[in-house]
Amino acid sequence: MILVDTGPLVALFDPADGDHDRCVERLMVIEEPLCTTIPVLTEAFHLLNPGSVGSQRLMDFIGGGGLGVRYLDAAGLKRAFTLMVRYADHPMDLADASLVVLAETLKLRKVFTLDRNDFTTYRIQQGHRPVAFELIAPSPASDKKT
């Protein structure tokens, strides 16, 4: 299973987004199930604008089973708040914290994100050792051949 961050969700469903084509290309080769959290969806729908075509496309994608959605329980929310405080020097929002919590809970490492800087900084606690995320990201625009 691959966790999905806000950036790719916005880019995938807003054709005007500068990362749209690269995210669509990346999604086409992903074979594992995708999953995200309610805080990530909240952020994505806010950025897509409720009532927009992109927002409706994201709703259809979720409704069609293209993206699983997980909730944070009380313990997960408490852990997310702890992470937000821990990463205060590199501000972590609730959406990112929720993905770290989900990664820890489900023992996952892969995240589809555009935020390389954030997700190379964050660590997933697995037992007594912190583990880095494995980034599933589109190739940078400069890597594409014209």
Order of alpha helices (4+ residues) and beta strands (2+ residues): beta-alpha-alpha-beta-alpha-alpha-beta-alpha-alpha-beta-alpha-beta-beta-beta
